[in-house]
Amino acid sequence: MTAKLWCLESQQCKLTIRQHEMAVWGVIQLANGIIVTGCADKTIKLHSEEGEFLKTLTGHTDCVRGLAVLNDTDFVSCSNDASIRVWDSTTGKCVHTMYGHPNFIYSVAAHGDLITSGGEDQCVCVYQNKAQNSFMIPAMSVWAVAILPNSDIVTGSSDGIVRVFSANPDRQAEDAVQAQYAEEVKKLKSANEQEIGGVKVSDLPGKEVLYEPGKADGDVKMVREGSTVVAYSWSEASREWNKLGDVMGSAGGTQESSGKVLYQGKEYDFVFSVDIEEGKPPLKLPYNVSEDPWHAAQAFIHTHHLSQMFLEQVANFIMTNSKSKQGPTVTQTPPSGEYCDPFTGGARYVPGSGTPVPVAPVTNAGDPFTGANRYKPSGSTPDVASPAVTFFPLNDYVRFDQANLKAILDKLKQFTETLREKTDVSPSIVIPSEAQLDSLGTLGEPSPKAAEDVLNLLKQLLEWPPEFVFPILDLTRLGVRNVQINEALCGGRTGRQMISLLRSFLNADSSVNNQMLTLRILTNMFSHQPGEELVLSHKEYIFSILDELSHTKLIKSMQIALVSLLLNCIIAYRKRKDDASLTHSLEILTKMLPNLIETEALLRALIALGTLICDSPSLRKSVHNGVKDLILKLSESNPGSETDSRVNQCALKLVDVILS
């Protein structure tokens, strides 16, 4: 979320700009000295040479992906909203908007009067004066474009190939190369002209349609992603589109002609991948629309020796994801031969990306495979609270259990290699061996082992440089759920050292990832008495952090982590009848509530408030009028999803408590 100015000679950072609240994806400096930053928050910001904020430019309706210098004062921006805009930095006005791509634009370049762009539609657009042209790249996405001093255009695309194009015949490729290239483009066009379920691939919408919510739970959309068609299913619970898989063709016929999926020598309409356990290959669930879903579920359970108690859940999953009886065949096998989008591609380890476990009781909440409410095979929707849920007072501490352990360990191994190759790493920094890294994986298991050598290694790795430490923090967050690890890290002198170390990750200049994961560690420390006592013994510091962040507009993962820590503190103070701390908690919650825009965080905050005031008439009377107005508004809202419904129901119950 920062932009940095570097001195190449000294290799030192001379200036850090902190004005955005999301990822900065583009930065340029104009000849007049103005520094321009483009961000995923849909804004462009101008800064002086000294880094002083000047103004915010708005106009794009989605993430700003790239910037390019046009002349001394003007610049160009591109966005996921499929537009290119020309800006005057002296006035801050958009002077021209160009449309050429129907989909995400990933990169833009400018040279003289020439502007070029590349995006998700497999095309490069070229703008010169008032003329506009485009040409096709035989790949799913064009991620990068550049213009050379001689006006040649360079592209980088998802097939891992760099191509150079020239308007000068003297520099163009030989006829044989040109013919080969034309054939590759022809094949891609042919693929786009194919029909799936009676619909032309080229007529299908791009990923921009996924910005619109679905009409009902299980609503399915086919989306064109390059030459591939992908099916997405709408989840009302999470309010997002979940990827089902690649669409291979309509039902009926052979595999070549219709896209029927061949599995163990038989053809099926659907072959779902069901992720049963972290770190193990997914199990295949074949299904034909002519089958009884219950019979297919029973066969799946018998084949893989699963408990009979999972029958209903598996059958419901099949019915939810195969509603269209004549619909396209969906396979969960990812496309091969293509690279992941370096900005938005899947399979990346994103700290805190795991779905938070709901704090309110849920219907069938137990995960049948991992015990952590994580059964979400191929786009199935998580269970949601029933209308009769109690909400508050909450007496059990909340925890962050979700984790992609393999992704965490892969990132840790990547950072280890980076540190091993760096020449300026402090001698005190421990570089673990591959065997030691593998041993750290035990910290993320459902019942982690408290081996002394693993704990000592964890403590040493927590001393890593701040930019590399977040996978270690994530493992620590998982480890403290175990009573022995909790005691070893939170008890006595080690506990005091641990708090001191965690404080360094909560500094104002610390990265958001480190801050968020530290809040999660503190929240999970409440899993056992040593960690609970450690957090509560540093009450004043915890209050200062909660207070500092409570009136700040935070990103989604930070909101949930912050509210969860406060909720656990409230539960602990309530058990101890610590009225002074409960009063302080109410003050912090009052500042925090208006800034919560994330549904899960808002729900937890309402539960925290209800837990605070439900049996305390004095605290009930102390609720700020602004908070009462907010709760009344939430109670009268018309919920559009099951998740919003929980907020609405919890607010209704709070109204009853406040008015009683």
Salt bridges, closest charged atoms under 4 A:
ASP41 OD2 - HIS20 ND1 3.11
ASP81 OD2 - HIS60 ND1 3.10
ASP121 OD1 - HIS101 ND1 2.97
ASP152 OD1 - ARG171 NH2 2.80
ASP159 OD2 - ARG163 NH2 2.94
GLU193 OE1 - LYS200 NZ 3.35
GLU236 OE1 - ARG239 NH1 2.95
ASP269 OD1 - LYS260 NZ 2.69
GLU277 OE1 - LYS280 NZ 3.47
GLU278 OE1 - ARG374 NH2 2.46
ASP341 OD2 - ARG65 NH2 3.96
ASP401 OD1 - ARG399 NE 3.18
ASP401 OD1 - ARG481 NH1 3.22
ASP410 OD2 - LYS406 NZ 2.85
GLU417 OE2 - ARG420 NH1 2.58
ASP424 OD1 - LYS422 NZ 3.71
ASP438 OD1 - LYS413 NZ 3.17
GLU445 OE1 - LYS449 NZ 3.37
ASP474 OD1 - ARG477 NH2 2.65
GLU532 OE2 - ARG576 NH2 2.81
GLU533 OE2 - ARG576 NH2 3.15
ASP547 OD1 - LYS591 NZ 2.59
ASP578 OD2 - LYS539 NZ 3.26
GLU600 OE2 - ARG604 NE 3.03
GLU600 OE1 - ARG646 NH2 3.12
ASP615 OD2 - ARG574 NH2 2.84
